[in-house]
Amino acid sequence: MMNKRLYSPKYVKEILNKHEFEFSKSLGQNFLIDGNIVRKISQVGEITDEDYVLEIGPGIGTLTEELALNAKKVVAVEIDKNLLPILDETLESYDNVEIIHGDILNIDIQKIIYDKMEGGPIKVVANLPYYVTTPIMAKLLEEDLNIHSIVVMVQKEVAERIVASPGSKQYGSLSVFVNFYTYPEIGMKVPKTVFIPQPKVDSAIVKLNIKEEIPQVNREVFFKVVRSAFGKRRKTLLNALSSGELGLEKDVIREVLENLNIPINTRAENLKVEDFIKISKTLPPLNIY
């Protein structure tokens, strides 16, 4: 096993120069160069030698190496073909790592779990590019995959929105979406100085503990309600829902809210996930097709 650890800034620069690698702005590439953060991510994920780990965006393998030292097996999906020869070199000592070239948004994750990870449950770990954070999280949560937990590095502002509580300024549709599927928590704030190249904003490690039982509700209706409610934050709940995508008259919305003892003049940011579920279940049938 190699003596150098991949998070050494000197080694990162050496390997990148050797392969004449150029960072892609369009892919939002920022590589970790801090051993403490790398170890903390693995600790937050509680990675053990019994775990199968799916890593998204391994880069040059800095975090992959730490995961491989602790996990049973790591399957890492990398979109940038220019990083494949680098990963072949940096991770050659680890026989419990498999690299897949592809875009995680277009890959059949279910197939990977069954073909390469004994059907799960798996743990997902990712240092996500900011521009695809939400789509990737949505894919992981919406596809009913056999995932135990997700640990992601995201923009600090996004992390604060994910864990926000009702009544706060950060609380919004993303908060409700993530809390519908998981119990989220911030594991650690991460300064922008631990990346190469250095991004403009700080990050945070977020852990999403997947709920054993997802709420029983028509999800399409539920998320229509959430989007409508937060679509016009300044409006009261009554006005937001009646002017959103539900296609229901104001009197119908009013009756639903009154029956649930939800004040019609409250706003979306004051409602808990459970409130949105109750509204979704009480609404008359929607034309959702």
N, C-alpha and C positions, 0 to 999 in steps of 0.2 A: 504494500500500500504506500502511496506517495507520502513523502515527508512534508512537503509544502501543502498548506491548506489553500483552497481556491479563493478564499476571501481576502488573501493578502493583496493589498493594492499593487504592490510591485509585481506579483505574479500575474495578476489580472492584466496589467499593461503589457507584460512580456508575452503572454499568450495571444492577446489581441494584435500586437505588433507582428508577431510571428506569422499569423494567418492573414495579416493585412485587412483586419476586420474594420468595417465602417459602421457606426451606429445608424440605425434607421429611425428618423424622426416620425415617419408615418406609422411605424410599429410601436412607438412610444417606449423605446428600449432604455432602461436604466438598471444597471447591474449593481447588486449589493457588494460592498467591500468592507464589511464590518462583522467580525466573528461573533461579537456579543449579540447582534441582531439576528444573525443566522441561527445561532443556538437558541435564542429566545423563541423564534418562530416554531422550531421543533418542540420546544418545551410547552408552548401554548397549545400546540396540536396534540400534546401527550402521545407522541409517536413512540411505539414500542416494537420489539422484534416480532410481534404477532400481527402487525398492521400492514395492509396493502395501502399504498399512497399514490394518488394521482396528482402529479404536479403539472401545473399549467404555466408555460413560459419559463423553462429552466435557464435560458440565457447561456452562460458558459458553464453552468453546473454548480455554481457556488452553494446554493441552497440544496440542490439535488444531492451533493456529496454528504451534507449533514443529515439529510433524510435517509440516505443509504446506510449511514453508520448506525442508524437507530431502527429502521423499518425492516420488515420481512422482504418487501419488494417495492420498488418505485417505478411507476410508469410515467414518463414525462412527455408531454406533447409540446413540440416546438414548431412554430409557424415559419421561422426564418431558416431557409435551407443553408444559408451561409454559416450558421452556427453548428450544423451537423458534424463537420469534420473536427471542430473545436471540442464538441461534446464527446466525440469518439476518443479524443486524446485525454481530456481532463478526467473522464470517468472510466477509463479503461481498466482500472484496478477493481472496479465494483461489478461483481457478477449478478447482483440483485437489482440492476438498473436496466430498463428498456426505454429507448427513445423512439417516439413516433413523430414523424414529420407530418404536420397538418394544422389546420385551423380548428381550434376547439369548438368554435361555433358551428362548424359543418361536420364534425366527427360524431359517429355513433358511440356515445359514451357507454351506453348500456352494453354494447357488444364488447367493448374493451373490458368492462367489469367482469363479464362472463367468460371471455376468452383468455384473459391474462391475469385475473385477480380472483379466481374461484367464486365469482358471483357476488363478492362483497360480504359484509359491509366494508366500505373503503373510507379512507379519510382523504380529503382534497386539500392541497396546499398550493398557494399561488401568490406570486408577486405580480399583480395585474397591471397592465398598462391602463392609465386613467380613462382613455377614450372608450375602452370596451368593458369597463368594470361592471356596469349594470346589465348589459346583454349576457355576459358570461354567467353572472350570478343568477339571472333569470333562467337561463338554460339549465343550470345545475339544480335549481329548486323546482322548476315546473315539470321536469320530466320524470318525477317519481322514481329517482334512481336509488339504489341501495347505498346511500351515503350516511355515515355516522356523524361527521362534522366537516366543516369547511373553515380553513384558516387562510385569510387573504390579507395581503398588504394593499391598502387603498389610500387614496388621498385623504388627509386628516378631516377635511370638511365633509367628505362622503361618509367617513366612519362616524362622525358626530350625528349625521342625519340618520344613519342606520340604527343607532342605539338610542335615539331621541325619544323622550316620553311625551305623552299627550300634554298639550298646554305650552310646549316650548316652541321657539321660533324655528328650530331645526326639524321639528316633527312634520312629516309630510307623507306623500304616497309611497316613497321608498321605505320609510320607517314601517308603515303598515304592511307593505309587501313582504319585507324580510321577517317581520314579527309574526306574520301569518304562518310561515313555514318553520321558523327557528326561534331559539332563545339567543339573541346576539349579545356580545360583550366585547369591549375594547381590551386587548391584551397588553398593548404598549404603544405609546407615541414614538414616532421614528423621525429624527431630523433629516432634512434633505441632504446633509453633508455626508451621509453614509452610502451614497450612490455615485456611480460614474456612468454617464455624465450626470452632473447634479441637476435635479429638477428644480422648478421654481417654487414649489410648495412642500411642506412637510407631509409625512404619511402617518399611518397608524396600522397596527396589526389588529384585525378583527376576527374573532372566533364566532362562528355560527353553529350552535348545537341544534341539529335537526330534531324537530318534535317527533316523538314516537307515533303520535296520532295527529294527522293534519285535520283541522276543523272540517266537519261534514257540511259543506255548503256548495252550491253551484258556483264554481270559481269564476266562470265567465261573468256571471251576474255580480258577484262580489267585487271583482276588480273594476267593473263598469261603475259601480257605486263609488268606489274609492277614487277613481279618476275623475268622476263628475264632481265629487265633493271637494277635491283639492284643485280642480281645474280653475276655479275662481275663488281663491282663498279669502278675498275680502268680503265675498257674499255670505249671507247666512246660509245654513245648511238647506233650508227650505228652497231658497232661490237658486243655490248651486245645483241641487239635485234636479230641480224642475227645468233648468236650462241646460243641463248636461246631455249625456248620450243615452239616458234611460228612455227618453221618449214618452214620459208620463206627465199628466197634467199636475199643476200645483196642488189642486185639491186632493188628489190621490196621495201625493207625497205628504201633505199635511196630515192626512188621516193616519198614515203609517207611523209617522213620527209621534203623533199624539198617543196612539195606541201603545207605543213603546216607552212613553214618558220621556221622550227626548225633546228638549226645548227646540222649537222651530227656528228660533233666532240664534242658536248656538252656531259655532263654526267648526269646520272639519277637524281642525287641529285639537279640538277638545274631546274628540271621540276616541275610545279605545278600539282595538281590533274587534273585540267582542261586540261592540255597538254596531260596527259595520256589518258584522255577520248577522246580527238580529235584523237589521234593516233589509239585508239581502234576502233573508228567509221570509220576510213579511210582505215584501213587494208583490204585486200581482204579476202574473207571467209576462216576461218581456219578449219582444221580437228580437232575438239576439243573433239571428242568422242573416 
